[in-house]
Amino acid sequence: MNGARGVVQPVRPAVENAVLDVRDLWMRYGTTDVLKGVDFTAQRGEVLALLGPNGAGKTTTIEILEGFRMRSAGEVRVLGADPARGDEAWRARLGVVLQSWRDHAKWRVRELLQHLGSYYRDYSTDRIRRPWDVDELIATVGLTAHAQKRAGSLSGGQRRRLDVAIGIVGRPELLFLDEPTAGFDPEARREFHDLVHRLSDDDDTTILLTTHDLDEAEKLADRILILAGGEIIANGSADELSRRMSTEAEVKWTRDGQRFVHSTVEATKFVHELFLQHGDAIGDLEVRRASLEDTYMALVRQFEVTK
Ligand SMILES: Nc1ncnc2c1ncn2[C@@H]1O[C@H](COP(=O)(O)OP(=O)(O)OP(=O)(O)O)[C@@H](O)[C@H]1O
């Protein structure tokens, strides 16, 4: 839909060996353009977090990449294929954890994973043994004590762990996680983060996740993509985005029993001068750098003002 903007845009050449290559992706529902020329790529083993306000089009983007939704226009390559024409062998290389999945209530955890895993056996290769050994997988997602329970009797967080196990049972090369830790307690969240690191570091799995938890995105993602107004308004590591916004750090200290707070973009220089001036009288020094949440809010607000 190049013409929709009234200008002809140069089309970026395809990126060699990219796991994901999205160019000028448009999606229209009725008369509303939800995606207006989205561009991004992902390499093997990269973890990408797709962030954006409610209704920004994150789920739509993921569904197009998974081949569940037909795009209006644009070039999309997922593991080298157009998802609109992906066959069974291509699908076996993807893993999907959707936002809510309430099927399989009568199945027992181990039985279900063994059954779903059997579909992947034909797609095993020398490099990637499919499916994942069922007991190892159950242990990996922390469900060993619940392996014989019916899916319908699991708690919300346990159910979500099962969703993750279903998503990775075929040892996917590319894994889509739509708000994966919604409903997780802090321990389950920590274990899940370890699992994501393991999948990307040890198995070279490429992961695209959506989350509204910016702390989680900062911990997990090599690269952050922010989707707003149908476009990618930021694409970089959390550090790169923070530098781009030159957001302020907060410096706190005490002197002579009094507490002080100062916001500055040059925290190191400020602290140096503080010690030159007051030396040993300074106590309880704390420097809080901008979090991804600060940067995200600044970027989205800036976008809304200039839109
Ligand atoms: N099948 C559909 N038909 C019409 N409009 C739709 C359809 N699916 C989504 N939309 C609209 O497209 C926009 C993007 O929705 P989408 O679910 O992709 O957003 P999101 O970024 O995933 O939101 P959230 O953070 O709330 O999950 C919304 O305005 C939504 O109402």
The ligand as a Gaussian input file, in Angstrom:
#p B3LYP/6-31G(d) Opt

LIG

0 1
 N      -10.829000      -8.515000      13.621000
 C      -10.824000      -7.197000      13.783000
 N      -11.697000      -6.415000      13.136000
 C      -11.694000      -5.070000      13.266000
 N      -10.818000      -4.398000      14.046000
 C       -9.924000      -5.123000      14.717000
 C       -9.863000      -6.557000      14.628000
 N       -8.827000      -6.997000      15.413000
 C       -8.297000      -5.895000      15.958000
 N       -8.925000      -4.777000      15.554000
 C       -8.585000      -3.388000      15.931000
 O       -7.248000      -3.157000      15.554000
 C       -6.573000      -2.378000      16.521000
 C       -5.320000      -3.125000      16.978000
 O       -5.698000      -4.272000      17.747000
 P       -4.619000      -5.256000      18.366000
 O       -5.375000      -6.300000      19.107000
 O       -3.686000      -5.688000      17.298000
 O       -3.861000      -4.268000      19.379000
 P       -2.797000      -4.599000      20.546000
 O       -1.674000      -3.644000      20.349000
 O       -2.468000      -6.043000      20.545000
 O       -3.638000      -4.207000      21.835000
 P       -3.565000      -4.712000      23.390000
 O       -2.331000      -4.102000      23.981000
 O       -4.809000      -4.115000      23.958000
 O       -3.561000      -6.224000      23.386000
 C       -7.579000      -2.108000      17.627000
 O       -8.125000      -0.835000      17.426000
 C       -8.625000      -3.177000      17.429000
 O       -9.891000      -2.727000      17.848000

